[in-house]
Amino acid sequence: MKVVLRNPRREIDVDGVRSVHALLTRLDVVAESVLVICNDELVTRDAPLKPTDVVEIRPVVSGGCR
Amino acid sequence: MIDVRRHNANFCRDCFLHHCREQVRKAIAEYSMIEPGERVLVAVSGGKDSLAAWDLLRDLGYEVDGLYLGLGIGEYSDASGEYARAYAQRIGGNLREIDLRADYGFDVPSGAKVAHRAPCGACGLSKRHLFNSAALEGDYPVVATGHNLDDEAAVLLGNVLRWDTEYLARQYPVLPGAPGFARKVKPLVRLGERETAAYCVLQGIDYIVEECPMAEGNRHLGYKDVLNALEERSPGTKAAFLNNFLDRAHARFDDVEIRQERADLQPCARCGSPTPGEVCAFCRLQERAQETPRDVPVAAPVVRERS
């Protein structure tokens, strides 16, 4: 599946994961620090994923401006 | 759609939006942040928190205008200003603007360099001064910022690690008004960063996702990393840390001397803002940093209105 990362924006391909939780674990991303947007919809960490999904992992942690 | 583990809940869209409104309503009520009929100036950066704050306060029926401060941090400031303007245009709202470089002859990078202080220090000093003076000039009794639960928990962690009792005494969701000072409130204090981000996504509010390039690697982010790691292991840790401090421990640090300090301030010789010395910290920073001739006026802030 295509995974879009931010800061900086880049795209990677990830295979063999079937849930948001598994994807975040594979990429070593702390779930509390991101939103996950699958096919332009917000999803929870227990949501299933398909190989054809486009998933954005959007960081939410701000260190400066609000 | 969105899981909020400290509430042990997965929310659908409508319930999540209701949740956000309720948390803001509760925070305003609990800390007496805004009285009926008071005009609010929300400090807007183009980021998720300040735009969510503006949207939620409007939704709750408050009279709210925005204030955007152009900090001169290159493309980041250009982009963040565009997001602020786009949101204001979308809601037909009144966005006031101040540009640090155009109006005061310096920006955050040059101010930080000349003053030999970290960019975040020069940025915070400029924001606090200009938000306050713009509020007074525009007759807003209240300034609202987008500080959220995660921000306040991280600040608290830093204050506790240093046992900075003066800052612990000052850390509260409301800073009361006083002569020369508007009341400062943090209505998002019961919402975490995932929640404010999710709120913007679900409401279709575009915001700047990229982080300020000058904030990279700072201590505040480090504290947030630590707290998020704890939160993963034990949901609710951040809220308990902050809320129990406010409920059970803050009063122990409340210091009469700090309140007296505020009472002993006098008008700055250049701009009239309250200051312990002859010239306030912002004017001193400007004097050292500005690249234009010294006769640039430094009286009231130059506030442009867009609506």
Boltz contact constraints between the chains, C-beta under 6 A:
constraints:
  - contact:
      token1: [A, 6]
      token2: [B, 209]
      max_distance: 6.0
  - contact:
      token1: [A, 7]
      token2: [B, 210]
      max_distance: 6.0
  - contact:
      token1: [A, 7]
      token2: [B, 211]
      max_distance: 6.0
  - contact:
      token1: [A, 30]
      token2: [B, 228]
      max_distance: 6.0
  - contact:
      token1: [A, 30]
      token2: [B, 232]
      max_distance: 6.0
  - contact:
      token1: [A, 32]
      token2: [B, 228]
      max_distance: 6.0
  - contact:
      token1: [A, 32]
      token2: [B, 231]
      max_distance: 6.0
  - contact:
      token1: [A, 32]
      token2: [B, 232]
      max_distance: 6.0
  - contact:
      token1: [A, 33]
      token2: [B, 228]
      max_distance: 6.0
  - contact:
      token1: [A, 35]
      token2: [B, 197]
      max_distance: 6.0
  - contact:
      token1: [A, 35]
      token2: [B, 198]
      max_distance: 6.0
  - contact:
      token1: [A, 42]
      token2: [B, 1]
      max_distance: 6.0
  - contact:
      token1: [A, 42]
      token2: [B, 2]
      max_distance: 6.0
  - contact:
      token1: [A, 42]
      token2: [B, 198]
      max_distance: 6.0
  - contact:
      token1: [A, 42]
      token2: [B, 201]
      max_distance: 6.0
  - contact:
      token1: [A, 44]
      token2: [B, 3]
      max_distance: 6.0
  - contact:
      token1: [A, 44]
      token2: [B, 10]
      max_distance: 6.0
  - contact:
      token1: [A, 45]
      token2: [B, 3]
      max_distance: 6.0
  - contact:
      token1: [A, 60]
      token2: [B, 193]
      max_distance: 6.0
  - contact:
      token1: [A, 60]
      token2: [B, 194]
      max_distance: 6.0
  - contact:
      token1: [A, 60]
      token2: [B, 197]
      max_distance: 6.0
  - contact:
      token1: [A, 61]
      token2: [B, 224]
      max_distance: 6.0
  - contact:
      token1: [A, 63]
      token2: [B, 215]
      max_distance: 6.0
  - contact:
      token1: [A, 63]
      token2: [B, 218]
      max_distance: 6.0
  - contact:
      token1: [A, 63]
      token2: [B, 220]
      max_distance: 6.0
  - contact:
      token1: [A, 63]
      token2: [B, 221]
      max_distance: 6.0
  - contact:
      token1: [A, 64]
      token2: [B, 212]
      max_distance: 6.0
  - contact:
      token1: [A, 64]
      token2: [B, 215]
      max_distance: 6.0
  - contact:
      token1: [A, 65]
      token2: [B, 45]
      max_distance: 6.0
  - contact:
      token1: [A, 65]
      token2: [B, 47]
      max_distance: 6.0
  - contact:
      token1: [A, 65]
      token2: [B, 212]
      max_distance: 6.0
  - contact:
      token1: [A, 66]
      token2: [B, 45]
      max_distance: 6.0
  - contact:
      token1: [A, 66]
      token2: [B, 47]
      max_distance: 6.0
  - contact:
      token1: [A, 66]
      token2: [B, 49]
      max_distance: 6.0
  - contact:
      token1: [A, 66]
      token2: [B, 50]
      max_distance: 6.0
  - contact:
      token1: [A, 66]
      token2: [B, 146]
      max_distance: 6.0
